[in-house]
Amino acid sequence: AMKANARIPRHHNPGRICVQTIQGHIRMHAGDKLFDLPQGRTLVLDPGITHEVDALEESAFLLFVAPPTTSEG
């Protein structure tokens, strides 16, 4: 959950992520794109994409993180 006008600074995850806004309204900057995620919207990012999150209002979201894949041969 995030309070209005809160920010999660730029970071990345080695696995794929899926973000679904369940309350409020967030905006994600990912790479060189801006994604608007009001309640009910979902965004999936490939592994390693640098991103940041801004809460436009008090918000809650679900974050699913897939472990990075390994190429063991």
Secondary structure, DSSP 8 states (H G I E B T S, - for coil): -B-TT-EEEEE--SS-EEEEEEESEEEEEETTEEEEEETT-EEEE-TT--EEEEESSSBEEEEEE--------
